[in-house]
Amino acid sequence: MQILIILAHPDPSSLNHAIAAAVRQRLEEEGHSIWFHDLYAEQFDPLLPAGEIPRDVRLDPVIFRHCRELSDADGIVIIHPNWWGQPPAILTGWIDRVIRPGLAYRFVGDDSGEGVPEGLLRIQAALVINTSNTREDRENLVFGDPLERIWRDCVFGLCGVTNVTREILRIVVTSTPELRRRWIAEMGDLAARIFPGIP
Ligand SMILES: Cc1cc2nc3c(=O)[nH]c(=O)nc-3n(C[C@H](O)[C@H](O)[C@H](O)COP(=O)(O)O)c2cc1C
């Protein structure tokens, strides 16, 4: 399978980076081809310019490459921390610029954009891995777990990807090195279960 991995965390020594490296390695061991983007390391520009909003415009080459990979991928893994109940802004900007009409979704018939779009992505499975410092009960009761709605419904559901697994690792700030090592190994194993290689 062709799998796209998107990592959004500024610190190369972070748990997020360690998880991304483990996921990448396990998926490569499974025989998959990987497109890997560390958005901060690549200095991805998250600002959607006005001229890029219309559907059929000539895209910046970097954005074009991201769009082509998203459109050709069989699977996707997104890895990021919970920041204010949202992805880091660099990743929100990646969504703005890369998940485009005509590529990831479209409005059908005489629908001018007010209706329910049709998903266009061929991605068979999505894995979202989030790290967090909030207890599960507080995240769900007080904040309503906004990242769940963002990824499962607002992004992947809208683009036609219904097979979405989301894993939340918490609480990072009080976790022991041993627990973090276990999380890293478990995320590699989880990715390999979701995207099994051909034996
Ligand atoms: C700008 C910012 C906003 C944050 N907002 C939240 C939040 O809303 N909820 C939460 O549980 N943790 C929040 N955190 C904590 C991060 O989720 C936590 O530091 C991260 O998941 C730990 O993973 P890391 O070691 O890879 O950085 C925030 C951290 C930062 C820097």
The ligand as a MOL file (V3000), in Angstrom:
LIG
                    3D

  0  0  0     0  0            999 V3000
M  V30 BEGIN CTAB
M  V30 COUNTS 31 33 0 0 0
M  V30 BEGIN ATOM
M  V30 1 C 0.1130 25.4970 22.6500 0
M  V30 2 C -0.2610 24.2900 23.4450 0
M  V30 3 C -1.5900 24.0340 23.6850 0
M  V30 4 C -1.9750 22.8820 24.3850 0
M  V30 5 N -3.3000 22.6090 24.5780 0
M  V30 6 C -3.6660 21.4540 25.1660 0
M  V30 7 C -5.0450 21.1140 25.2940 0
M  V30 8 O -5.9350 21.8510 24.8880 0
M  V30 9 N -5.3530 19.9350 25.8630 0
M  V30 10 C -4.3850 19.0740 26.3150 0
M  V30 11 O -4.7200 18.0010 26.8210 0
M  V30 12 N -3.0650 19.3760 26.2160 0
M  V30 13 C -2.6900 20.5300 25.6550 0
M  V30 14 N -1.3630 20.8330 25.5100 0
M  V30 15 C -0.3690 19.8540 25.9620 0
M  V30 16 C 0.1070 18.9770 24.7940 0
M  V30 17 O -0.9610 18.2050 24.2630 0
M  V30 18 C 1.2080 18.0540 25.2710 0
M  V30 19 O 2.2970 18.8490 25.6440 0
M  V30 20 C 1.6590 17.0930 24.1920 0
M  V30 21 O 0.6060 16.2450 23.8250 0
M  V30 22 C 2.7990 16.2390 24.7090 0
M  V30 23 O 3.3870 15.5330 23.6320 0
M  V30 24 P 4.9110 15.8300 23.2350 0
M  V30 25 O 5.7500 15.3540 24.3850 0
M  V30 26 O 5.1510 15.0460 21.9830 0
M  V30 27 O 5.0030 17.3230 23.0740 0
M  V30 28 C -0.9760 21.9860 24.8650 0
M  V30 29 C 0.3850 22.2840 24.6430 0
M  V30 30 C 0.7410 23.4150 23.9600 0
M  V30 31 C 2.2060 23.7050 23.7180 0
M  V30 END ATOM
M  V30 BEGIN BOND
M  V30 1 1 1 2
M  V30 2 1 2 3
M  V30 3 2 2 30
M  V30 4 2 3 4
M  V30 5 1 4 5
M  V30 6 1 4 28
M  V30 7 2 5 6
M  V30 8 1 6 7
M  V30 9 1 6 13
M  V30 10 2 7 8
M  V30 11 1 7 9
M  V30 12 1 9 10
M  V30 13 2 10 11
M  V30 14 1 10 12
M  V30 15 2 12 13
M  V30 16 1 13 14
M  V30 17 1 14 15
M  V30 18 1 14 28
M  V30 19 1 15 16
M  V30 20 1 16 17
M  V30 21 1 16 18
M  V30 22 1 18 19
M  V30 23 1 18 20
M  V30 24 1 20 21
M  V30 25 1 20 22
M  V30 26 1 22 23
M  V30 27 1 23 24
M  V30 28 2 24 25
M  V30 29 1 24 26
M  V30 30 1 24 27
M  V30 31 2 28 29
M  V30 32 1 29 30
M  V30 33 1 30 31
M  V30 END BOND
M  V30 END CTAB
M  END
